[in-house]
Amino acid sequence: MKLAIVGAGHVGLISGACFAEVGHHVVCVDNDQEKIDKLQAGELTIHEPGLEEIVKRNVSDNRLSFTSDLAGGIAGAEAVFIVVGTPPLEDGRSDLTYIYEAAAAIGKALPSGYTVIATISTVPVGTSSEVEAIIKENLSSRDGAIEFDVASNPEFLREGAAVFDRLHPHRIVIGANSERAADVLNSVYEPYNAPIWIVDRETSELAKYACNAFLATKISFVNEIANICELVGANVEKITKIMGQDPRIGPDFLRAGIGYGGSCFPKDTRALDHIARTQGHNFALLKAVIEVNNVQRERFVEKMRRSVGSFNDKTIAILGLSFKPNTDDVRESPALRIIQILLDEGARVRAYDPVAAEKAVAVLGEQPKLKICASPYEAAEGADLLAIVTEWDEFKKLDLSTLRSAMKHPVIYDGRNIYSIEEIAEAGFEYYSVGRPIENKERTALLDRTVST
């Protein structure tokens, strides 16, 4: 089948490449000419494990191409997928500007014949109907037998494992109000050999929000359990293993830390809360999930602040800038919020990330007390305290002796619990994690401790 992807960002590029990988002929369209130029030259614009090989292979085999010409890109396509950004607004709503612009452009360029336009972007309930109306409005003055249907087709990808998820989906959700549209999209996904749910468009649109909100709820719940563990001396890792063996709960998303980030969970939880409010429903549970997540990173900073007494003129090493490992995405990254607090309070911050440094600097800007380092050991040089914020595998394999020698004070705050308490104690560090008892100082009360200057 010939398919077109409108929007060659993170999800769009991955979706297009993976559609091509299973045999479809795909054109990725984007109005960012610089991005298209890079992709045409073989330069990827995002970091995602496994993506580069798939893109190169399918470009070479003439199944994948890139263009800024929307009319040419969608010509002859049996299905056109809208995969553009829906950033959050101040009140939690999703900004649908790019969705509406894409719909209008598609309406002006839609060729004769029948085409399915499917929205992969996460959008509020009712957006498919709005997209349909916009396309019709832009078709009104045109001649020819132009037929189309609009469908909802949400993605369920994990950044850092998105290529695998796209090629091995747990399920496909198709929201269609016509059998004809459902049949076309069913044919698109037939090579994936995955369960396909065909539902109405409203159910499909809300299902994506429901899934992400539930996963965010698990994360916030386990972080609250971790906070109680720190007060009573229990171990959250053992508790979550006990919980995870219950088949009604499962082990996934029960890892304590400093909260979720990224482009999905923060945006989608706020958007679902806004959807509920517009319908007159107080989604109290979801409000608590959002609040717990916001407080969790502030709590982590407060623990570090109590440890050093004051951040002013202290050197703090930060390991990790992306919101999770195996991606360069820094959107809603806890690391950036933590770094900005430290800088605002007078700290000197030395940070390192394997792939996300450039994008982090683009958000934080050039600041005199912020240094992006070339290695974890350079970041640790002269540090009064080191904080692990992203659980990159590279950090789990550090030479702890070299790391300790580089630091002024061997103090680690592990926001992702990547080390065992025993190994870090043997390495001579004073170590604090999330929801696990402080064994290496005989559980000395954190409030009573101050690093000497």
Summary of the structure (lengths in Angstrom):
residues: 453
radius of gyration: 24.1
end to end distance: 66.7
largest distance: 79.9
contacts: 1559
relative contact order: 0.08
helix: 45%
strand: 15%
